[in-house]
Amino acid sequence: MRSLIGFLAALGLALFIAALTIRPPSPVSDDAEATAFSAERAMVDVRQIGQVAHPTGTPENDQVRETLLRRMQQLGLEVSAQRADAVFTRRPDFVTGGQIENLIGVLPGDNPTAPAVVLMSHYDSAVGSPGAADDAAGVAASLEAVRVLLAENSPRRRDLIVLITDGEEQGLLGAEAFFNRHPLSQRVGAVVNLETRGAAGRAFMFETGPNNGAMMNLYARSVREPSTTSLAAFLYSILPNDTDFSHSRDQNIAGFNIAFIGEPFHYHSATATPNALDQGSLQHLGSQALDLTRALLATDDLPEPRPNAVFSDIFGLFTLTYPAWVGWALVALSGVGLLGLFIRSQPRAETIRVAAVGALGGLLVATACGALGLGLLWLTGSPTDFIMNRPLLGRLDVFELAMICACVGAVLLVSRYMLRGRSGLYRPHEAPALGLLSLGWVMSVALQILAPEAAIIAAWPTLIGTVALLTARRLGDLAWPIATALGIVGSAWVIGVNHGVFLGVGATIPAAPAALTLLAILPLAALLMPAVRGRSTVPVGIGLVALAVAGGLWIRWAPSGTPERPVPTLALYVADTTDGRARLATLPAMRDPWTVAWLGREGTPVQTINLPALGTSSWQTVAASPVAMPRPTIVVTALAGGRYRIVASDPSARELRLTLVSDQPMSQVSVMGHPVNAPAAGTPLVVRWADPGQGFAMSFVAPAGTTLHWAAFHDGWPDDARALPRREPDTMPFGASDSLVVTGQLAITPPG
């Protein structure tokens, strides 16, 4: 029992240390010295920008742009605007575009011919969200950083370009226009991009440009409160996510992408107000941006491309960075240590047999933790849909605590039956721990071969666990205190890194961070084995799993919405010009009382149908009274060789969406002169255009039977429609909710 208490105490202390180190710093007040970055000063801009939703192409966005233009001029920047029609292809069947207006401010340096540094953020918000975090926080941090640079009169060997883009939420449009078409883009040598995907947490440097070895050395030297790991950079590189930084990265421009992602409930939500923003997160975002920008401006020569580095901050105190080949040295050190322990253990054959069971037990631990993570998600009843998982995101801290309980319980139960020592061995705890650490060593080797940047998450815990096990054997009375201290430090570091993984994917793929629990146990392997020999291990493990189940059920049965975390609703008034009919429409998964009452008051049956102009999703609809329908202007012209040209405009719409449907493949597709890869046969081609007042054009070769579906999104409920019922404080509109959508269709080519 004492060994079990000791292990749980060590693990609890590791969790406590990790919890302390993942917190953002305290915000600096607005009366601090002029040379200090102050979140309170930056909040003045956040409150100006993040008052109301301001997506691209709206009057509210125009107002934000004018406010920022004046602020940049007040700072003494040489300000200009870039207006452009931008197009971005996320995938062959989905194209976004629109008319954007970037703001560009130049702070001249000593050498105007030297490669410039870009400090980048975006001022547009997502539809329906004030965007106080995403990305008013990034804009405000950029402006405050510029103020500090001017106040401290720090050396500037090169120009600083403050780039505040438009159209990021529509599809990285402003960055596309700048990096592909603006003359200043030819002078860019490094980029610091500021983003958010939440409203709290430490700001994390999660992406760098290619060949980042020298750039990461600069990061390690310059950033005083670092938060980063090459594991996150690797994981982000294999995910289908993009930010404005993607355009500079794809042009092989070095740089850093920084964001905070805590409190993801507020991401793209109506609750993303200035009051919801954690000022400590803003402080951390801005202080890292300032440190990096200052260092890049001051260096005589920007860092040259070098092979990618392996790196991680250590509890936010400093950044450890080293070349990828050093990972092999770590693997060799832990391998030699493990081999030595195998050689000295007696009887050797029995040690190898039990160690093999230990390695198998480690695999079962990872499997059990992953399965429990998925089981907890199922227990909460939460979908993985971006909108409908908001109740889970609002209780993500409870879900994380439940995951921790479930995973620790799984570790104890599996270890009790698989990893406990066998009588007759030289060290009853040693052989199972050897097997567990050997599994970690194999994982380290595999990652070192396949993804050296990610190997850090396995190599260091394995090495620390091996050293702790050696210490437990060799150092007499000091053995267990030293082994325990090593294990606590190593485990705390892994837990901190895994918290970032959890924030990134835990609400949709909880098995990933849950399975990584195995790596958090490796540094404590020497303590785990004696701990699980006692009979009390089983009831403690079952109790922890029961606590996790209780947490999952609480999330499931607790009220879906609160005034602080309202339930999202999506109410559209869809007016179809094809047949003159109107419908109230929402997503089938929305069954909250407000939505049910709203649909039910019409007294007509609810039907689940497809609305091709709104994508492939099904919609819950009820018939509604016809309303005035402002129609877009869509002109289709037949050209030679089977080509067709569509010119579309709608001055009254916020967004115009065209969907081309055909059973046969289209070809030679271009939007505003930009070539676009055509989708596969039978896959609709969707073009979303923001601010369609000036119109846009596309052309393509259309096979027989091609049909155009279109949808024009107008902010606000129709004046001549029955008003929406009042929402209680625990309910909120989400995204394009409370909008009029005018739809229609026309045949481009006759059936074949």
C-alpha positions in Angstrom: 0.0 0.0 0.0 2.8 2.4 0.8 4.4 1.8 -2.6 1.0 2.5 -4.3 0.6 5.7 -2.3 4.1 6.8 -3.2 3.5 6.2 -6.9 0.2 8.1 -6.9 1.8 10.9 -4.9 4.6 11.1 -7.4 2.2 11.1 -10.3 0.0 13.7 -8.6 3.0 15.9 -8.0 3.9 15.6 -11.7 0.3 16.6 -12.6 0.5 19.6 -10.3 3.8 20.7 -11.8 2.4 20.3 -15.3 -0.7 22.3 -14.4 1.4 25.2 -13.1 3.6 25.3 -16.2 0.8 25.3 -18.7 -0.7 28.4 -17.3 -0.1 31.7 -19.2 1.8 34.5 -17.4 0.0 37.3 -15.6 -1.0 40.3 -17.8 1.2 43.4 -17.4 -0.8 46.5 -16.4 -1.2 49.6 -18.5 0.9 51.7 -16.1 4.0 49.6 -16.7 7.1 51.2 -18.2 6.8 52.1 -21.9 9.4 49.4 -22.9 7.2 46.6 -21.5 4.6 44.7 -23.5 1.3 45.2 -21.7 -1.8 43.1 -22.3 -3.9 45.8 -20.7 -2.7 48.3 -23.2 -3.3 45.9 -26.0 -6.9 45.3 -24.7 -7.8 48.8 -25.8 -7.4 47.6 -29.4 -9.1 44.3 -28.7 -12.2 46.1 -27.5 -12.2 48.3 -30.5 -11.9 45.4 -33.0 -13.9 42.7 -31.2 -17.2 44.5 -30.5 -19.3 42.8 -33.1 -18.9 40.2 -35.8 -17.1 41.6 -38.8 -16.5 39.0 -41.5 -15.0 40.0 -44.9 -17.2 42.1 -47.1 -19.4 43.6 -44.3 -19.8 47.2 -43.3 -18.6 46.2 -39.8 -15.4 44.9 -41.4 -14.9 48.2 -43.2 -15.3 50.0 -39.9 -12.7 47.9 -38.2 -10.3 48.4 -41.1 -10.7 52.2 -40.9 -10.0 52.1 -37.1 -6.8 50.0 -37.7 -5.7 52.3 -40.5 -5.8 55.3 -38.1 -4.0 53.3 -35.3 -1.2 52.2 -37.6 -0.7 55.8 -38.8 -0.7 57.0 -35.1 2.2 54.6 -34.5 4.2 56.2 -37.3 4.0 53.3 -39.7 4.0 54.0 -43.5 0.6 52.6 -44.2 -0.9 51.4 -47.5 -3.8 49.2 -48.5 -3.8 46.3 -50.9 -7.2 45.6 -52.6 -7.4 42.4 -54.6 -9.7 39.6 -55.8 -8.2 36.6 -54.1 -8.8 32.9 -54.7 -7.7 29.9 -52.6 -8.3 26.3 -53.2 -8.5 24.1 -50.1 -9.3 21.0 -52.1 -10.3 20.3 -55.7 -14.0 20.5 -54.9 -14.0 23.6 -52.7 -12.8 27.1 -53.8 -13.0 30.3 -51.7 -12.5 33.8 -52.9 -13.6 37.4 -52.4 -12.6 41.0 -52.6 -10.2 41.7 -49.8 -8.3 44.7 -48.5 -5.1 44.1 -46.6 -3.4 46.8 -44.4 0.3 47.1 -44.7 2.5 49.2 -42.4 6.2 49.6 -42.9 8.6 50.5 -40.1 11.8 51.4 -41.9 15.1 49.9 -40.8 18.7 50.8 -41.4 19.0 48.8 -44.6 16.0 48.9 -46.9 17.6 46.3 -49.2 17.9 43.7 -46.4 15.3 40.9 -46.3 12.4 42.3 -44.3 10.5 40.8 -41.3 6.7 40.4 -41.5 4.6 40.6 -38.3 1.3 39.1 -39.5 -2.3 38.8 -38.1 -5.8 39.2 -39.6 -8.6 41.6 -38.8 -11.6 39.8 -40.2 -13.7 37.6 -38.0 -15.7 34.5 -38.6 -19.3 34.9 -39.5 -21.4 35.4 -36.3 -18.4 35.9 -34.0 -16.9 39.1 -32.7 -13.5 37.6 -33.0 -12.0 39.2 -29.9 -9.5 36.3 -29.8 -9.5 35.2 -33.4 -7.8 37.4 -34.4 -8.3 40.8 -32.6 -5.8 39.4 -30.1 -3.2 38.9 -32.8 -3.8 42.3 -34.3 -3.6 44.0 -30.9 -0.5 42.1 -29.9 1.2 43.2 -33.2 0.4 46.9 -32.6 1.5 46.8 -29.0 4.7 45.0 -30.0 5.4 47.8 -32.6 4.8 50.4 -29.9 7.3 48.7 -27.6 9.9 48.5 -30.4 9.6 52.2 -31.0 9.7 53.0 -27.3 12.9 51.1 -26.6 14.5 52.3 -29.9 15.9 48.8 -30.4 18.2 48.2 -33.3 16.5 47.6 -36.7 18.9 46.3 -39.3 16.0 45.7 -41.7 12.4 46.9 -42.4 9.5 45.6 -40.4 6.3 45.0 -42.4 3.2 44.9 -40.2 0.7 42.9 -42.3 -2.9 42.8 -41.2 -4.7 40.6 -43.6 -8.4 40.4 -44.6 -10.3 37.3 -45.7 -8.4 34.8 -43.5 -11.6 33.2 -42.3 -13.0 33.0 -45.8 -9.9 31.1 -46.9 -6.6 32.8 -46.2 -7.4 35.2 -49.0 -5.4 38.3 -47.8 -2.2 36.2 -47.3 -2.7 34.7 -50.7 -2.9 38.1 -52.3 0.1 39.5 -50.4 2.5 36.7 -50.8 1.7 36.0 -54.5 1.0 39.5 -55.8 2.3 42.4 -53.6 5.8 43.8 -54.6 6.9 43.8 -50.9 6.5 40.0 -50.7 9.7 39.7 -52.8 11.7 41.2 -49.9 10.4 39.1 -47.1 13.0 37.0 -45.3 11.0 35.9 -42.2 7.4 35.9 -40.9 6.0 35.9 -37.4 2.2 35.0 -37.6 -0.2 35.5 -34.6 -3.3 33.3 -34.5 -5.7 31.9 -31.9 -8.1 29.0 -31.7 -9.7 29.6 -28.4 -9.7 32.3 -25.7 -7.1 31.1 -23.1 -4.0 29.1 -22.5 -0.3 29.6 -23.1 0.6 30.9 -26.6 2.2 28.0 -28.4 4.7 28.2 -31.2 3.4 25.3 -33.2 4.7 25.7 -36.8 7.9 26.9 -38.4 9.1 27.3 -41.9 11.2 24.7 -43.6 14.8 24.0 -42.6 14.3 25.5 -39.2 17.5 24.6 -37.4 19.1 28.0 -37.2 15.7 29.7 -36.7 15.0 27.5 -33.7 18.4 28.5 -32.3 17.2 32.1 -32.6 13.9 31.2 -30.9 15.8 29.5 -28.0 18.1 32.5 -27.5 15.4 35.2 -27.8 12.1 34.0 -26.3 12.1 34.5 -22.5 8.8 32.6 -21.8 8.9 29.8 -24.5 6.1 27.4 -25.2 6.8 25.0 -28.1 7.7 21.5 -29.1 8.7 19.9 -32.4 6.1 17.2 -31.8 3.4 19.8 -32.2 5.1 21.1 -35.4 5.2 17.6 -36.8 1.6 16.8 -35.9 0.4 20.1 -37.4 2.3 19.3 -40.6 0.2 16.2 -41.2 -3.1 17.7 -40.3 -5.3 19.4 -43.0 -5.2 22.7 -41.2 -4.1 26.1 -42.6 -3.4 29.6 -41.4 -2.1 32.7 -43.2 1.3 31.3 -42.4 0.7 28.5 -44.9 1.3 30.9 -47.8 4.7 32.1 -46.6 5.7 28.5 -45.6 4.8 27.2 -49.0 7.2 29.8 -50.5 10.0 28.5 -48.3 10.0 31.6 -46.1 11.3 31.0 -42.6 9.3 32.0 -39.6 7.1 31.2 -36.6 3.4 30.5 -36.2 2.1 31.2 -32.7 -1.4 30.7 -31.2 -3.2 29.9 -28.0 -5.9 27.2 -28.1 -7.4 27.0 -24.6 -11.1 27.5 -24.0 -12.0 26.3 -27.5 -15.7 26.7 -26.8 -15.3 30.4 -27.9 -13.6 29.6 -31.2 -15.7 31.2 -34.0 -18.5 31.6 -31.4 -20.8 34.5 -30.5 -19.2 34.4 -27.1 -15.8 35.4 -28.4 -16.0 38.8 -26.8 -13.3 40.9 -25.2 -14.5 39.9 -21.8 -14.1 36.2 -22.6 -10.4 36.7 -23.6 -7.8 35.7 -21.1 -5.5 38.7 -20.8 -2.6 36.4 -19.7 -2.9 34.6 -23.0 -2.7 37.9 -24.8 0.3 38.8 -22.8 2.1 35.5 -23.7 1.2 35.8 -27.4 2.5 39.4 -27.5 5.6 38.9 -25.5 6.8 36.0 -27.7 6.0 38.0 -30.9 7.9 40.9 -29.5 10.9 38.8 -28.5 11.1 37.2 -31.9 10.5 40.3 -33.9 13.1 42.2 -32.0 15.7 39.5 -32.5 14.9 39.1 -36.2 15.2 42.9 -36.8 18.4 43.2 -34.8 20.5 40.4 -36.3 22.9 41.4 -39.0 21.9 38.4 -41.1 18.7 36.3 -40.9 19.4 32.7 -40.0 20.3 30.5 -42.9 18.3 27.4 -43.7 19.6 24.4 -41.8 18.1 20.9 -41.3 15.1 20.8 -39.1 15.8 20.8 -35.4 14.2 18.9 -32.5 13.1 21.2 -29.8 10.9 21.7 -26.8 10.4 24.2 -24.0 11.2 22.9 -20.6 8.5 24.0 -18.2 8.4 27.4 -20.0 11.8 28.3 -18.5 14.0 27.7 -21.6 14.0 26.0 -25.0 16.0 22.8 -25.5 16.9 22.5 -29.2 19.3 20.1 -31.0 20.0 18.6 -34.4 17.9 15.5 -35.3 21.0 13.3 -35.2 21.3 13.9 -31.4 18.2 11.8 -31.1 20.2 8.8 -32.1 22.6 9.5 -29.2 19.6 9.6 -26.8 18.4 6.3 -28.2 21.9 4.8 -27.8 22.2 6.0 -24.2 18.9 4.5 -23.1 19.7 1.3 -25.1 23.0 0.9 -23.4 21.4 1.4 -20.0 18.7 -1.1 -20.7 21.1 -3.6 -22.0 23.2 -3.3 -18.9 20.2 -3.9 -16.7 19.3 -7.0 -18.7 22.9 -8.3 -18.4 23.1 -7.8 -14.6 19.6 -9.2 -13.9 19.4 -12.8 -12.7 18.1 -15.3 -13.7 18.5 -13.9 -17.2 16.0 -16.2 -19.0 13.3 -15.4 -16.5 14.1 -11.7 -16.7 13.7 -11.7 -20.5 10.4 -13.6 -20.2 8.9 -11.2 -17.7 10.3 -8.2 -19.6 8.5 -9.4 -22.7 5.3 -9.6 -20.6 6.1 -6.0 -19.5 6.4 -4.8 -23.1 3.1 -6.4 -23.9 1.7 -4.8 -20.8 2.8 -1.4 -22.1 1.0 -2.0 -25.4 -2.1 -3.0 -23.4 -1.8 0.1 -21.3 -1.8 2.3 -24.4 -4.6 0.4 -25.9 -6.7 0.4 -22.8 -6.2 4.2 -22.3 -7.1 4.9 -25.9 -10.2 2.7 -25.7 -11.3 4.5 -22.5 -10.7 7.8 -24.1 -13.1 6.8 -27.0 -15.5 5.3 -24.5 -15.6 8.5 -22.5 -16.4 10.5 -25.6 -19.2 8.1 -26.4 -20.5 8.3 -22.8 -20.7 12.1 -23.0 -23.0 11.7 -26.0 -21.1 14.5 -27.7 -20.7 14.5 -31.5 -17.5 15.5 -33.1 -19.2 18.0 -35.4 -17.6 21.5 -35.2 -20.9 23.1 -34.1 -22.6 20.4 -32.1 -19.7 19.5 -29.9 -19.9 22.9 -28.2 -21.4 21.5 -24.9 -18.4 19.3 -24.6 -16.0 22.1 -25.5 -17.6 24.1 -22.7 -16.7 21.4 -20.2 -13.4 20.4 -21.7 -11.7 20.8 -18.3 -14.0 18.2 -16.8 -13.5 15.9 -19.7 -9.7 16.2 -19.4 -9.9 15.4 -15.7 -12.1 12.4 -16.4 -9.6 11.2 -19.1 -6.8 11.5 -16.5 -8.7 9.4 -14.0 -9.6 6.8 -16.6 -6.0 6.5 -17.9 -4.4 6.3 -14.4 -7.0 3.7 -13.5 -6.2 1.7 -16.7 -2.5 1.9 -15.9 -3.0 0.5 -12.4 -5.4 -2.3 -13.5 -3.4 -3.4 -16.5 -0.1 -3.2 -14.6 -1.6 -5.2 -11.7 -2.3 -8.2 -14.0 0.6 -7.8 -16.5 3.5 -5.9 -15.0 3.8 -7.0 -11.4 7.0 -8.7 -10.4 7.6 -12.4 -10.2 9.1 -14.1 -7.2 12.7 -15.4 -7.6 14.0 -12.4 -9.6 16.9 -10.3 -8.4 14.7 -7.3 -8.4 11.0 -8.0 -8.3 10.1 -4.7 -9.9 13.0 -4.6 -12.4 12.1 -7.0 -15.2 8.6 -5.6 -15.9 10.0 -2.1 -15.8 12.7 -3.2 -18.2 10.0 -4.5 -20.6 8.0 -1.3 -20.3 11.1 0.9 -21.0 12.2 -1.4 -23.8 8.8 -0.7 -25.5 9.6 3.0 -25.1 13.0 2.4 -26.6 11.4 0.6 -29.6 9.0 3.5 -30.1 11.9 6.0 -29.9 13.8 4.1 -32.6 10.7 3.9 -34.8 10.0 7.6 -34.5 13.7 8.5 -34.9 13.6 6.7 -38.3 10.1 7.9 -39.4 9.8 11.4 -37.8 12.9 12.6 -35.9 11.1 15.8 -34.8 8.4 13.7 -33.0 10.9 11.3 -31.4 11.5 13.7 -28.5 8.2 12.6 -26.9 9.4 9.0 -26.5 13.2 9.3 -26.4 13.4 11.5 -23.3 10.9 9.7 -21.1 12.6 6.4 -22.0 16.0 7.8 -21.1 14.8 9.4 -17.9 13.0 6.2 -16.9 16.1 4.1 -17.6 18.3 6.4 -15.5 15.8 6.3 -12.7 15.8 2.5 -12.8 19.6 2.4 -12.8 19.6 4.9 -9.9 17.1 2.7 -7.9 19.6 -0.2 -8.1 22.9 1.6 -7.5 22.6 4.5 -5.1 21.7 2.9 -1.8 19.7 5.1 0.6 19.5 7.9 -2.0 18.2 5.6 -4.7 14.5 6.0 -4.4 14.4 9.8 -3.6 16.5 10.4 -6.7 14.6 8.0 -8.9 11.4 9.5 -7.7 12.6 13.1 -8.4 13.7 12.1 -11.9 10.4 10.3 -12.6 8.3 13.3 -11.4 10.2 15.8 -13.6 10.1 13.5 -16.7 6.4 12.7 -16.2 5.5 16.3 -15.6 7.1 17.4 -18.9 5.3 14.7 -20.9 2.0 15.6 -19.2 2.5 19.2 -20.2 3.2 18.3 -23.8 0.2 15.9 -23.9 -2.1 18.7 -22.6 -1.3 20.5 -25.8 -2.2 17.4 -27.8 -5.4 17.1 -25.9 -6.4 20.7 -26.6 -5.7 20.1 -30.2 -7.6 16.9 -30.9 -8.9 15.6 -27.5 -12.6 16.6 -28.2 -12.7 14.7 -31.5 -9.9 12.1 -31.3 -9.5 11.5 -27.5 -7.7 8.1 -28.1 -4.6 10.0 -29.2 -3.8 11.9 -26.0 -5.1 9.0 -23.9 -2.7 6.5 -25.5 0.2 8.9 -24.9 -0.4 8.3 -21.2 2.0 5.4 -21.6 4.9 7.8 -22.3 4.0 9.8 -19.1 4.4 6.6 -17.1 7.8 5.6 -18.5 9.8 8.0 -16.2 8.0 6.5 -13.2 8.4 2.9 -14.3 10.7 2.1 -11.4 8.0 3.3 -9.0 5.0 1.7 -10.8 6.2 -1.9 -10.5 6.4 -2.1 -6.7 3.2 -0.1 -6.5 1.0 -2.6 -8.3 2.0 -5.7 -6.3 -0.5 -5.0 -3.5 -4.1 -6.0 -3.6 -5.3 -2.4 -3.1 -4.2 -1.6 -6.6 -7.4 -3.1 -8.0 -10.0 -1.2 -6.0 -8.0 2.1 -6.5 -7.9 1.5 -10.2 -11.6 0.6 -10.4 -12.4 3.7 -8.3 -10.5 6.0 -10.7 -12.3 4.5 -13.7 -15.6 5.0 -11.9 -14.7 8.6 -11.3 -14.1 9.0 -15.0 -17.4 7.4 -15.8 -19.1 9.8 -13.4 -17.4 12.7 -15.1 -18.6 11.5 -18.5 -22.2 11.1 -17.3 -22.1 14.5 -15.7 -21.2 16.0 -19.0 -24.0 14.1 -20.7 -26.7 14.9 -18.2 -25.7 18.4 -17.2 -27.7 21.3 -18.8 -26.4 21.6 -22.4 -26.2 25.4 -22.1 -25.5 28.0 -19.5 -25.3 31.8 -19.9 -21.5 31.5 -20.0 -21.6 28.5 -22.4 -24.8 28.8 -24.5 -26.1 26.1 -26.7 -25.5 26.9 -30.4 -28.4 27.3 -32.8 -28.6 27.7 -36.5 -31.8 29.3 -37.9 -31.9 30.0 -41.7 -34.8 31.4 -43.8 -34.3 29.7 -47.1 -36.2 31.3 -50.0 -36.1 29.3 -53.2 -36.5 31.3 -56.4 -37.0 28.2 -58.5 -40.4 27.4 -57.1 -41.1 30.5 -55.0 -41.3 28.5 -51.8 -39.7 29.4 -48.5 -38.5 27.2 -45.7 -37.2 27.5 -42.2 -34.0 25.3 -42.0 -31.6 24.0 -39.4 -29.3 21.1 -38.9 -30.9 17.7 -38.0 -28.7 17.4 -34.9 -30.2 20.6 -33.3 -32.9 19.4 -31.0 -32.6 22.1 -28.3 -35.9 23.5 -26.9 -35.5 26.8 -28.7 -35.1 25.2 -32.1 -37.9 22.7 -31.5 -40.2 25.6 -30.5 -39.2 27.7 -33.4 -39.8 25.0 -36.0 -43.0 23.8 -34.2 -44.8 27.1 -34.1 -45.4 27.0 -37.9 -47.8 24.1 -37.3 -46.5 22.2 -40.4 -44.6 18.9 -40.5 -40.8 18.9 -40.1 -39.1 17.4 -43.1 -35.5 16.3 -43.5 -34.4 17.1 -47.0 -31.3 17.9 -49.0 -30.8 21.5 -50.2 -28.1 21.2 -52.9 -27.3 24.9 -52.9 -26.3 24.5 -49.2 -24.0 21.5 -49.7 -24.4 17.8 -49.2 -25.7 17.9 -45.6 -29.3 17.1 -44.7 -31.5 19.9 -43.3 -34.6 19.9 -41.0 -37.1 22.2 -42.6 -40.7 23.4 -42.3 -42.7 25.4 -44.8 -42.7 29.2 -44.3 -44.4 32.2 -45.8 -42.8 33.5 -49.0 -40.8 36.7 -48.5 -39.2 39.3 -50.8 -36.2 37.7 -52.4 -33.3 39.9 -53.7 -31.8 37.8 -56.5 -28.2 37.8 -57.6 -27.3 38.5 -61.2 -26.0 35.4 -62.8 -25.1 35.4 -66.5 -24.0 32.2 -68.2 -22.3 32.5 -71.6 -21.5 29.6 -73.9 -18.0 29.8 -75.4 -16.3 27.8 -78.0 -15.1 24.2 -77.4 -17.8 23.4 -74.8 -16.5 26.1 -72.4 -18.9 28.1 -70.3 -18.4 31.4 -68.4 -20.4 32.4 -65.4 -20.4 36.0 -64.1 -22.2 36.4 -60.8 -22.8 39.4 -58.5 -25.1 40.4 -55.7 -24.5 43.8 -54.0 -26.9 43.0 -51.2 -25.4 39.7 -50.1 -22.5 39.0 -47.8 -21.6 35.8 -49.6 -22.6 34.1 -52.9 -22.1 30.4 -53.2 -22.1 28.6 -56.6 -22.3 24.8 -56.7 -21.8 23.0 -60.0 -23.2 19.4 -60.1 -22.5 16.9 -62.9 -22.2 13.1 -63.1 -19.4 13.6 -65.6 -16.0 15.2 -64.9 -15.6 18.9 -65.5 -12.3 20.3 -66.8 -10.3 23.5 -67.5 -11.8 25.2 -64.4 -10.7 28.7 -63.5 -12.0 31.3 -61.0 -11.1 34.9 -61.7 -8.4 33.7 -64.0 -6.9 31.3 -61.4 -6.7 27.7 -62.6 -8.5 25.3 -60.3 -8.2 21.5 -60.2 -11.5 20.0 -61.2 -13.1 17.6 -58.8 -13.7 13.9 -59.6 -16.8 12.9 -61.6 -20.0 13.2 -59.5 -18.4 15.5 -56.9 -19.9 18.9 -56.8 -17.6 21.9 -57.3 -18.3 24.6 -54.7 -17.2 28.2 -55.1 -17.8 30.6 -52.1 -17.3 34.3 -52.8 -17.3 36.9 -50.1 -18.4 40.5 -50.8 -19.9 39.7 -54.2 -21.1 43.2 -54.9 -18.4 43.8 -57.6 -19.0 40.3 -59.0 -16.7 37.4 -60.0 -16.3 35.1 -62.9 -15.5 31.5 -63.5 -15.1 29.4 -66.6 -15.0 25.6 -67.2 -15.7 22.9 -69.8 -19.1 21.5 -68.8 -20.2 18.0 -69.7 -23.8 17.2 -70.5 -26.2 17.4 -67.6 -24.3 20.1 -65.6 -26.5 22.1 -63.2 -25.7 25.2 -61.3 -27.1 25.7 -57.8 -26.6 29.0 -56.1 -27.1 30.5 -52.6 -26.9 34.1 -51.6 -26.4 34.7 -47.9 -27.9 37.9 -46.5 -27.2 39.0 -42.9 -30.3 39.5 -40.8 -33.8 37.9 -40.7 -36.2 39.0 -43.5 -38.2 42.0 -42.4 -41.4 40.6 -43.9 -41.0 37.2 -42.1 -42.3 36.2 -38.8 -39.8 37.3 -36.2 -37.6 34.8 -34.5 -38.6 33.9 -30.9 -36.5 35.4 -28.1 -33.5 33.3 -27.1 -32.8 32.7 -23.4 -29.3 33.5 -22.1 -28.3 29.8 -22.4 -28.9 29.8 -26.2 -27.0 31.6 -28.9 -27.0 32.0 -32.7 -24.0 30.4 -34.3 -22.3 31.1 -37.6 -24.6 32.2 -40.3 -27.7 31.8 -38.1 -30.5 34.3 -38.3 -29.9 34.9 -42.0 -31.9 35.0 -45.2 -30.5 32.6 -47.8 -31.9 33.0 -51.3 -31.3 29.9 -53.5 -32.0 28.9 -57.1 -30.8 26.6 -59.8 -30.4 26.6 -63.6 -29.3 24.1 -66.1 -25.9 24.8 -67.7 -26.0 22.0 -70.3 -28.9 19.7 -71.3 -28.8 16.1 -70.2 -26.7 13.8 -72.5 
